[in-house]
Amino acid sequence: MTLKHSSIALGVVTALLGTTDLKADEFEKSAEVLVVSGSRVEQKLSDVTGSVSVVTEQALEEEVSIDLASAFRYQTGITAQGSAGNAQAITVRGIGGNRVVYIKDGKRLNDAYEGGQGLLIGRGYLDIEGIRQIEIAKGAASSLYGSDALGGIVVISTKSPSDYLADAPSYAHLSAGYHGASDEQSLSGVFAKRLGEHAASIQLTRREGSQTQNFDETLPEYDYTSTAAVLKGELTLDAQSSLVASLDYYTQKTDQVLVAQSHETDEVNDSLSVSVLYKSSAVTALYDSLEAQVYFSDYEQQSNQIRTGADRSGSYVDNNDYRFEQQIVGTRLVLDKQLNVGDVAHQLVYGVDFDMYDTERPRYKSRRDLQGSLVKDNEAQKAFPGADTTLIGLFVQDNVTLLPNILTVNAGLRLDSYQMDPKRDALYTSDAIEKIDETALSPKLGVVYRISDGLSLVGQYARGFKIPPHDQAYQSHGVEPFYQIIPNSDLDPEYSDSIELGLKGSFDSSQFSLAVFHSTFDDFIANQLVRTEPTFIPNVSKQVYQYHNLEEVKIKGVEANMTLWFNDQIALDSGLTYLHGKNSQTDDYIESLSPLNGFIKARYESEHWSVTTALRAASRMDKVPAETAIETAGWATVDVFADYQWQDWQLNMGIFNLLDKEYVNYERVAGNAADISLSQYTMPGRYLAAKVKFTF
């Protein structure tokens, strides 16, 4: 599965500082990048007051990325956990999980629940084929996106029929890929066509792979297959308005057989969303442009398990049917209006979001003894009850040009109201499972001051908030007689206050950015041991846990980035991230931090081909929550990737972990005991990835 041969001579690269406002691979001096995460309408990246990282379609292809985890190899302030065929999670400056909101084509992606190691089970199941751009706004963003934007937002934009067609009447391509870390083989195709003034496109992707292995290739195997389909239609209503209808479907099936009829798991993740987006550029007294969208999404995870075990009554075989289901009905309205008040220019962006979540977590168990007698027949099991959640938010942001080409101010404010009502179920009788009803006000103030042509000083204050997650507020399960998690409906919302100061420079042969940030998180939710109880087993006590609000958590850090163009063919890019964060109450480090880390990339680009050598590294991690918590050693790896274009053919390939380095990302083991074996958590050894595409 991993390549254990081949050697490639490396060029010498020199160290530079870094953090990213733009995907590090984008060396070429291109047109100004446009983003929507800063104002919810298109805006130049240089006009955004906070840090935003952008991953383009070109970067995804160049680095032979196949999922979210591989898409963020070379980023500052961003780490990704999980692997192909598994749940994946993004952490932004030490904050991850449900504290980062995911938006895809204007729609909120499904919620999720904690599954250990910082992963959110149910999230990260999507295909990156057809993605035009991914933006990650770092730091609080609730002034625009409301709840869950406590630590940042991930905005995913897929390609429209017009993106494929440009001025052509039709477009088609086929691509095939291989990714050695998981032995994944993929096949994808796109077809787009103009139909008079209208246009339509369809994209289909199929992937088949297996467990992403550790360095020693000793992890238990599983196989996965996934199918993705995206259909879009653009209807031109008149010269100033259009409708975009889309259907986005994704399914993944995973099969694992460790011991036949004793330890088997098959899991299916299905996601379907449909939406209609109306756009208008007809200028009125209320707006210059308008976007109105309605959408529905349906996500279901089903995990069927066969497990053997034994208790005081003897041995048995369990058949478990565990599910997570969520439907979202949402609407959004975003309006944009340009105004001049005296000599001051205003761009007003305002609107409303309304989302309704229907979440369920059914779990059933059937049990037979070794004689085949039915002991339990589809018996309901506790986890947490479902919930009906309603979110409504009103927002406004004013992008004010006080001094043209010198001073701009972005001021935003959002009012949110939410209700989370647990579903009534005889399985859950605790008085602690009650309705949660709150409101939140989220302001933002940002400044861009242009010191000179190409050099800007930026600063931003932003407030974020997050409603208590349903899985934490209503958690009610355990493993007798060892532990139990009890619900807590008295959880308060989490709030964050983020301050960032930065310096950005963009010149003929160089580009850099430096950001210093500090975030304070109030009422941070964490699982805590609340008591112990005696059990029938001598010297064994049951541990009772409950989610509680911590008084305060603080995270601060520095990110820096520099790109140098030596000429039209050679460029050097680098990035560096430093994080420091503690629980203010206990003075303990928080476990979601990353060690000092960075990257250096050297790229040579010719007319039809390019080659890049990349070094990634992280320092030793000793800022751990307790003396008994695990620490990790520092590491460095080398990747080499190249692309070649000939007429209608495009080839991208890479060799990753070229020197076959055995190492562990601290994020994979954070919070574990110091004496655990690290072998199963090591990253893959040397492997090859390649993709070929033919455009018709």
C-alpha positions in Angstrom: 0.0 0.0 0.0 2.9 2.4 0.7 5.7 2.7 -1.7 9.0 1.5 -0.1 11.2 2.4 -3.1 12.2 5.2 -5.3 14.4 8.1 -4.4 14.2 11.7 -5.7 16.8 14.3 -5.4 15.6 17.3 -3.4 16.4 20.9 -3.9 17.6 22.9 -1.0 15.0 25.2 0.6 15.5 27.9 3.2 13.3 28.7 6.2 10.9 31.6 6.2 8.1 32.6 8.5 4.5 32.0 7.6 0.7 32.2 8.1 -1.9 32.2 5.4 -4.4 34.5 4.0 -4.2 32.6 0.7 -3.6 28.9 0.0 0.1 28.5 0.0 0.2 26.7 -3.4 -1.1 29.8 -5.2 2.3 31.1 -6.2 1.3 32.7 -9.4 0.5 36.4 -9.4 -3.2 36.2 -10.4 -6.2 38.4 -10.1 -7.4 39.4 -6.7 -9.0 36.5 -4.9 -12.7 37.1 -4.0 -14.2 35.7 -0.8 -17.7 35.7 0.7 -16.8 34.7 4.3 -15.9 38.3 5.3 -19.2 40.0 4.4 -21.5 37.2 2.9 -21.1 39.0 -0.5 -18.1 38.9 -2.8 -15.3 41.0 -1.4 -11.6 41.3 -2.2 -9.5 39.2 0.1 -7.3 42.3 0.8 -10.3 44.2 2.1 -11.1 41.5 4.7 -10.1 42.6 8.2 -9.7 39.1 9.7 -7.6 36.1 8.6 -9.2 34.0 5.8 -7.5 31.0 4.2 -8.5 30.1 0.7 -8.1 26.7 -1.0 -8.8 26.9 -4.7 -9.8 24.2 -7.2 -6.3 24.5 -8.7 -4.6 23.9 -5.4 -6.8 20.8 -4.7 -5.7 19.4 -8.1 -2.0 20.3 -7.7 -1.8 18.5 -4.3 -3.9 15.5 -5.4 -6.3 16.1 -2.5 -9.1 13.7 -2.0 -10.9 15.0 1.1 -10.9 17.8 3.7 -8.0 16.3 5.6 -5.6 16.2 2.6 -6.9 19.6 1.4 -5.3 21.4 4.4 -1.8 19.9 4.5 -0.2 23.3 4.1 -2.2 25.7 6.2 -1.4 27.9 9.2 -3.8 27.9 12.1 -5.8 25.0 10.6 -5.5 21.3 11.3 -7.6 18.5 10.0 -8.3 15.1 11.6 -9.8 11.9 10.2 -8.9 10.1 7.0 -10.5 8.9 3.8 -13.6 6.8 4.5 -14.0 8.1 8.0 -15.4 11.1 9.8 -13.2 14.3 9.5 -13.0 17.4 11.6 -11.3 20.8 11.1 -9.8 22.7 14.0 -9.1 26.4 13.6 -6.6 27.9 16.0 -7.2 25.3 18.6 -11.0 25.4 18.3 -12.9 22.7 16.5 -15.8 20.3 16.6 -19.2 21.9 16.5 -17.6 25.2 17.4 -16.8 25.7 13.7 -19.8 26.1 11.3 -19.8 24.5 7.8 -21.6 26.2 5.0 -21.8 24.6 1.5 -23.3 26.6 -1.3 -25.1 28.8 1.2 -26.6 25.9 3.2 -25.6 24.8 6.7 -24.2 21.3 6.7 -25.6 18.8 9.1 -24.8 18.8 12.8 -22.9 16.0 14.4 -22.1 14.4 17.7 -18.8 13.8 19.6 -17.1 10.5 18.8 -13.8 10.8 20.6 -10.4 12.2 19.6 -12.0 15.5 18.7 -13.9 14.0 15.8 -17.5 14.7 15.0 -19.3 11.6 13.9 -21.7 12.6 11.1 -19.6 15.5 9.8 -17.0 15.6 7.0 -18.8 13.1 4.7 -18.7 15.0 1.4 -16.8 14.8 -1.9 -14.4 17.5 -2.9 -14.7 16.9 -6.7 -16.3 20.0 -8.3 -15.4 22.3 -5.5 -14.5 25.8 -6.8 -13.2 27.2 -3.6 -13.0 26.6 0.2 -12.7 29.5 2.6 -11.9 29.3 6.3 -12.4 32.4 8.3 -10.4 32.2 11.4 -11.8 33.4 14.7 -15.3 34.3 15.7 -17.8 34.9 12.9 -21.2 34.9 14.6 -21.9 38.5 13.5 -22.6 37.1 10.1 -23.3 33.4 10.6 -24.7 33.1 14.0 -24.4 30.0 16.3 -21.5 27.6 15.9 -19.3 30.3 14.4 -17.5 30.4 17.7 -14.0 29.6 16.4 -14.4 30.0 12.7 -16.4 29.1 9.5 -15.8 26.8 6.6 -17.4 28.0 3.4 -17.5 25.5 0.6 -18.5 26.7 -2.9 -19.0 24.2 -5.7 -18.9 25.0 -9.4 -21.9 26.1 -11.3 -22.7 25.3 -14.9 -21.4 28.7 -15.9 -18.1 28.0 -14.2 -17.6 24.9 -16.4 -18.9 26.5 -19.6 -17.4 30.0 -19.7 -18.3 31.0 -23.3 -18.5 27.4 -24.7 -21.8 25.7 -25.6 -20.8 22.5 -23.8 -18.2 21.0 -21.5 -17.2 17.5 -20.4 -14.3 15.9 -18.6 -13.4 12.5 -17.2 -10.8 11.9 -14.5 -9.3 8.9 -12.7 -7.3 8.9 -9.5 -5.3 6.8 -7.1 -4.3 7.6 -3.5 -1.8 5.3 -1.9 -2.5 6.1 1.8 -5.9 4.3 1.5 -5.5 2.4 -1.8 -8.3 4.6 -3.0 -9.3 4.4 -6.7 -11.6 7.1 -8.1 -13.5 7.9 -11.3 -15.3 11.2 -11.9 -17.1 12.8 -14.8 -18.6 16.2 -15.5 -21.0 17.2 -18.3 -22.3 20.8 -18.7 -24.4 22.3 -21.5 -26.1 25.5 -22.5 -29.8 25.2 -23.3 -30.6 28.5 -25.0 -30.2 31.2 -22.2 -30.1 28.5 -19.6 -27.4 26.0 -18.5 -27.2 22.7 -16.6 -24.4 20.5 -15.3 -24.1 17.1 -13.7 -21.1 15.6 -11.9 -20.7 12.0 -10.8 -17.9 10.6 -8.6 -17.2 7.1 -7.4 -14.5 6.1 -4.9 -13.3 2.8 -3.6 -10.7 2.4 -0.9 -9.7 0.9 2.4 -8.5 1.8 5.9 -5.8 4.6 5.9 -3.0 2.7 7.5 -0.5 3.7 10.2 3.2 3.6 9.6 3.6 -0.1 10.4 0.4 -1.0 8.5 -1.1 -2.8 11.4 -4.5 -1.2 11.7 -7.5 -3.5 11.2 -8.8 -3.3 7.6 -12.1 -1.9 6.4 -13.3 -1.2 2.9 -15.3 1.8 1.8 -17.1 2.9 -1.3 -18.7 6.3 -2.0 -20.9 7.8 -4.7 -21.4 11.5 -5.1 -23.8 13.3 -7.6 -24.3 17.0 -8.0 -26.9 18.3 -10.5 -27.3 22.0 -11.1 -29.6 24.1 -13.3 -29.3 27.8 -14.1 -32.4 29.5 -15.4 -32.1 33.0 -16.7 -35.3 34.9 -15.9 -34.3 38.2 -17.4 -31.2 40.3 -17.8 -31.0 41.0 -14.1 -32.3 37.9 -12.4 -31.8 34.1 -12.4 -32.7 30.9 -10.5 -30.2 28.2 -9.5 -31.6 24.8 -8.6 -29.3 22.2 -7.2 -29.4 18.6 -5.9 -26.4 17.4 -4.0 -26.3 13.6 -3.0 -23.5 11.7 -1.2 -23.5 8.2 0.1 -20.7 6.2 1.6 -20.7 2.5 2.8 -18.0 1.1 5.0 -17.6 -2.6 5.8 -15.3 -4.1 8.4 -15.0 -7.8 9.4 -12.5 -8.4 12.2 -13.9 -11.8 13.2 -16.8 -13.3 11.2 -20.1 -13.4 13.1 -18.3 -12.0 16.1 -17.0 -8.5 15.4 -18.4 -7.0 12.2 -19.5 -3.5 11.3 -21.2 -2.0 8.3 -22.0 1.7 8.2 -23.8 3.8 5.7 -23.7 7.6 5.6 -26.4 9.2 3.3 -26.7 12.9 2.6 -29.2 14.6 0.3 -29.8 18.3 -0.1 -31.9 20.3 -2.5 -32.0 24.1 -2.9 -33.3 26.9 -5.0 -31.4 30.2 -5.1 -32.9 33.4 -6.6 -30.5 36.1 -7.6 -31.3 39.6 -8.7 -29.1 42.6 -9.6 -32.1 44.9 -10.3 -31.3 48.1 -8.4 -34.0 49.2 -6.0 -34.3 51.6 -3.0 -33.6 48.6 -0.7 -30.9 46.8 -2.5 -28.5 46.7 -5.4 -28.3 42.9 -5.3 -30.3 40.2 -3.6 -30.0 36.5 -2.9 -32.8 34.5 -1.6 -32.5 30.7 -1.0 -34.6 27.9 0.4 -33.2 24.5 1.0 -33.8 21.1 2.6 -31.2 18.6 3.7 -31.5 15.1 5.0 -28.6 13.2 6.6 -28.7 9.7 8.0 -26.0 7.5 9.5 -26.7 3.9 10.1 -24.2 1.6 11.9 -25.0 -2.1 12.1 -22.7 -4.0 14.4 -22.2 -7.6 15.5 -20.5 -7.9 18.8 -19.8 -10.8 21.1 -19.5 -10.4 24.9 -20.1 -12.0 28.2 -21.7 -10.9 31.5 -22.8 -12.7 34.7 -25.5 -14.6 32.7 -22.9 -15.9 30.2 -21.7 -15.3 26.7 -23.9 -13.6 24.0 -23.9 -12.1 20.5 -25.3 -8.6 20.1 -26.7 -7.1 16.9 -26.7 -3.3 17.3 -28.6 -0.9 15.1 -27.2 2.6 15.9 -28.4 5.7 13.9 -28.0 9.4 13.7 -30.6 11.3 11.7 -31.0 15.0 11.0 -33.2 17.0 8.6 -32.7 20.8 8.1 -35.2 23.2 6.5 -33.6 26.6 5.9 -34.0 29.9 4.3 -31.7 32.8 3.8 -32.0 36.3 2.5 -28.9 38.5 1.8 -29.2 42.0 0.4 -26.4 44.4 -0.6 -26.8 48.2 -1.0 -24.2 50.9 -1.9 -24.8 54.3 -0.4 -22.9 57.6 -0.3 -23.5 59.8 2.7 -21.6 63.0 2.0 -18.0 62.0 1.1 -18.3 58.6 2.9 -19.2 55.5 0.9 -21.1 52.7 2.6 -21.8 49.1 1.5 -24.6 47.7 3.6 -25.0 44.0 3.7 -28.0 42.8 5.7 -30.5 39.9 5.8 -32.0 37.1 7.8 -31.4 33.3 8.3 -34.0 30.8 9.5 -33.2 27.2 10.1 -35.1 24.3 11.7 -33.3 21.1 12.7 -35.0 17.8 13.4 -32.4 15.5 15.1 -32.8 12.0 16.3 -30.4 9.4 17.8 -32.2 6.0 17.8 -30.2 3.0 19.1 -31.5 -0.6 19.3 -30.0 -3.8 20.5 -30.9 -7.4 19.8 -29.1 -10.1 21.9 -28.9 -13.9 21.6 -27.2 -16.3 24.0 -24.9 -19.0 22.6 -27.9 -21.4 22.4 -29.6 -19.0 20.0 -32.3 -17.9 22.4 -33.4 -14.3 22.0 -32.5 -12.3 25.2 -33.2 -8.8 23.9 -35.4 -8.1 20.8 -34.7 -4.7 19.2 -34.5 -3.1 22.7 -34.1 0.7 22.7 -30.8 1.9 24.1 -29.9 5.3 25.7 -27.6 7.8 24.1 -29.3 11.2 24.0 -32.8 12.1 22.9 -33.5 13.8 19.7 -34.3 17.5 19.6 -36.2 20.1 17.5 -34.0 23.2 17.2 -35.0 26.5 15.7 -32.5 29.2 14.8 -33.3 32.7 13.5 -30.9 35.5 13.0 -31.0 39.1 11.8 -27.7 40.6 10.7 -26.3 43.8 9.2 -22.8 44.8 8.2 -21.6 48.2 7.0 -18.4 48.3 5.0 -17.5 52.0 5.3 -14.9 53.7 3.1 -13.8 56.7 5.3 -10.8 57.6 3.2 -10.6 56.1 -0.4 -7.7 53.7 -0.8 -6.6 54.5 2.8 -9.1 53.7 5.5 -12.1 51.4 5.6 -14.1 50.1 8.5 -16.3 47.0 8.7 -18.9 47.1 11.5 -21.4 44.3 11.9 -24.1 43.2 14.3 -26.3 40.1 14.5 -29.3 39.2 16.8 -30.0 35.5 17.2 -32.8 33.6 18.9 -32.8 29.9 19.3 -34.9 27.2 20.9 -33.8 23.6 21.4 -36.7 21.3 22.6 -35.8 17.6 23.4 -38.1 15.0 22.0 -40.2 13.3 24.6 -39.2 9.7 25.0 -40.0 7.2 27.8 -36.4 6.1 27.7 -35.3 9.5 29.1 -37.1 10.6 32.3 -34.5 12.9 33.9 -35.7 16.3 35.0 -32.4 17.7 33.6 -33.7 17.1 30.0 -35.5 20.4 29.4 -36.0 23.0 26.7 -33.3 25.5 26.1 -34.3 29.0 24.9 -31.8 31.8 24.5 -30.9 34.9 22.5 -27.5 36.3 21.6 -26.1 39.5 20.2 -22.8 39.3 18.2 -21.0 42.5 17.2 -17.9 42.9 15.0 -15.6 45.9 14.2 -12.8 45.7 11.7 -10.3 48.2 10.2 -8.1 48.2 7.2 -5.5 51.1 7.1 -3.4 51.2 4.0 0.0 52.5 5.0 1.3 52.7 1.5 0.6 51.1 -1.9 0.7 47.3 -1.1 1.1 47.6 2.6 -1.9 47.5 5.0 -2.5 47.4 8.7 -5.6 45.4 9.7 -7.4 44.9 13.0 -10.6 43.2 14.1 -12.7 42.5 17.1 -15.4 39.9 16.8 -17.8 38.1 19.1 -18.9 34.5 18.6 -21.4 32.2 20.3 -22.6 28.7 20.3 -25.8 27.1 21.6 -25.2 24.0 23.8 -25.0 21.0 21.5 -27.9 18.5 21.8 -25.5 15.6 22.4 -23.9 17.4 25.4 -27.0 19.0 26.9 -29.0 15.8 26.8 -26.3 13.1 27.0 -27.7 10.2 29.0 -25.8 6.9 28.6 -23.0 4.8 30.0 -21.4 1.4 30.3 -22.5 -0.3 33.5 -21.0 -0.5 36.0 -18.0 1.6 34.9 -19.2 5.0 33.8 -22.3 7.1 33.1 -22.8 10.5 31.5 -25.8 12.4 32.8 -27.7 15.3 31.0 -27.5 19.0 31.9 -30.1 21.3 30.5 -28.7 24.2 32.5 -25.8 24.6 30.2 -25.2 28.2 29.1 -24.3 29.2 25.5 -20.6 29.5 24.9 -19.2 33.0 23.9 -16.0 34.1 22.5 -14.3 37.5 22.1 -11.5 37.6 19.5 -9.1 40.3 18.8 -6.7 40.2 15.9 -4.0 42.6 14.6 -2.2 42.1 11.4 0.1 43.4 8.8 -0.3 42.5 5.1 2.0 43.3 2.2 1.7 42.6 -1.5 4.5 43.7 -3.8 5.9 42.9 -7.2 8.1 40.0 -6.0 6.8 39.2 -2.6 3.7 38.8 -0.5 3.5 38.4 3.3 1.1 38.6 6.2 1.6 38.6 10.0 -1.3 38.2 12.4 -1.3 38.3 16.2 -4.6 37.1 17.9 -6.1 36.6 21.3 -9.4 34.9 22.0 -11.3 34.5 25.2 -14.0 31.8 25.5 -16.5 32.2 28.3 -18.7 29.3 29.5 -16.6 26.8 27.5 -18.4 23.5 27.6 -16.4 20.4 28.8 -17.1 17.0 30.2 -16.2 16.7 33.9 -16.2 14.0 36.6 -19.0 15.0 39.1 -18.9 12.0 41.4 -18.1 8.3 41.9 -20.4 5.6 43.1 -19.7 2.1 44.5 -20.4 -0.9 42.4 -21.0 -4.6 42.9 -17.4 -5.2 41.7 -14.9 -5.0 44.6 -12.5 -2.0 44.4 -14.3 -0.7 41.2 -16.3 2.6 41.4 -18.6 3.9 38.7 -17.5 7.3 37.4 -20.4 9.8 36.7 -19.7 12.5 34.2 -21.6 15.6 33.1 -21.0 18.5 30.7 -20.4 21.8 32.5 -19.5 25.3 31.6 -16.0 26.3 32.3 -15.5 29.8 33.5 -13.0 30.9 30.9 -10.5 29.6 28.3 -8.0 31.8 26.6 -6.1 31.1 23.3 -3.5 33.4 21.8 -1.0 33.0 19.0 0.9 34.2 16.0 0.6 33.3 12.3 2.9 34.5 9.6 3.3 33.9 5.8 5.7 34.9 3.1 5.8 34.2 -0.6 8.8 35.2 -2.7 8.8 35.1 -6.6 12.4 34.9 -7.8 11.3 35.1 -11.4 8.3 33.9 -13.5 9.3 30.3 -12.9 10.6 29.9 -9.3 8.8 30.8 -6.1 9.2 30.0 -2.4 6.4 29.9 0.1 6.3 29.3 3.8 4.1 29.5 6.9 4.4 29.3 10.7 1.8 28.9 13.5 2.3 29.3 17.3 -0.6 28.7 19.7 -0.8 29.0 23.5 -4.1 28.3 25.4 -5.1 27.6 28.9 -8.1 27.0 31.2 -8.1 30.2 33.2 -9.6 28.5 36.2 -7.1 25.7 36.5 -4.2 27.2 34.6 -4.0 23.9 32.6 -3.2 23.8 28.9 -6.2 22.9 26.8 -5.8 19.7 24.8 -7.0 21.0 21.4 -3.8 23.1 20.9 -1.2 22.2 18.2 2.5 22.5 18.7 4.6 25.1 16.9 4.4 24.0 13.2 5.0 25.3 9.8 5.8 24.5 6.1 8.2 25.6 3.3 7.4 25.0 -0.4 9.7 25.6 -3.4 8.0 25.5 -6.8 9.3 25.5 -10.3 6.8 26.2 -13.1 7.2 25.9 -16.8 4.7 26.4 -19.6 3.2 22.9 -19.5 4.5 21.5 -16.2 5.5 22.3 -12.7 7.2 20.6 -9.7 7.0 21.5 -6.0 9.0 20.3 -3.0 7.4 20.8 0.3 8.6 20.5 3.9 6.2 20.2 6.8 7.4 20.2 10.4 6.1 20.5 14.0 8.0 20.9 17.2 7.9 18.7 20.3 4.6 19.1 22.1 4.9 19.4 25.9 2.2 21.9 26.6 -0.2 19.2 27.7 -3.2 19.4 30.1 -1.6 17.3 32.9 1.6 15.6 33.9 0.0 12.2 33.1 -1.0 13.4 29.6 0.9 12.2 26.5 3.5 14.3 24.8 4.8 13.9 21.3 8.2 14.3 19.6 8.9 16.8 16.9 8.9 15.7 13.3 9.5 16.8 9.7 8.4 15.3 6.4 9.0 16.0 2.7 6.5 15.8 -0.1 7.0 16.2 -3.8 4.2 16.8 -6.3 4.1 17.7 -10.0 1.7 18.4 -12.8 1.8 18.2 -16.5 -0.6 19.5 -19.1 -0.6 18.4 -22.8 -3.4 19.5 -25.0 -6.6 18.2 -23.4 -4.8 16.0 -20.9 -3.8 16.9 -17.3 -1.7 14.7 -15.0 -1.2 15.5 -11.3 0.9 13.2 -9.1 2.8 13.4 -5.8 4.9 11.3 -3.5 4.1 12.1 0.1 6.3 11.5 3.2 9.1 10.9 0.7 11.7 10.0 3.3 9.4 7.5 4.9 9.4 9.2 8.3 7.5 7.6 11.2 5.7 10.3 13.2 2.6 11.2 15.1 0.4 14.3 14.8 -0.2 15.5 18.4 -3.8 16.3 17.5 -4.5 12.5 17.0 -3.5 11.7 20.6 -4.2 14.9 22.6 -5.5 14.2 26.0 -4.6 10.5 26.1 -2.6 9.0 28.9 1.2 9.2 28.6 1.6 5.4 28.6 -0.5 4.6 25.6 1.2 2.9 22.6 1.7 5.5 19.7 2.0 2.9 17.0 -1.7 2.9 16.0 -1.7 6.7 15.8 1.3 7.1 13.5 0.8 8.6 10.1 1.2 6.7 6.8 4.7 6.0 5.5 5.7 6.9 1.9 2.9 6.7 -0.6 2.0 7.8 -4.1 -1.0 9.7 -5.3 -2.0 10.5 -8.9 -4.8 11.8 -11.0 -5.3 12.1 -14.7 -8.0 14.2 -16.4 -9.2 14.5 -20.0 -11.3 17.4 -21.1 -13.6 17.1 -24.1 
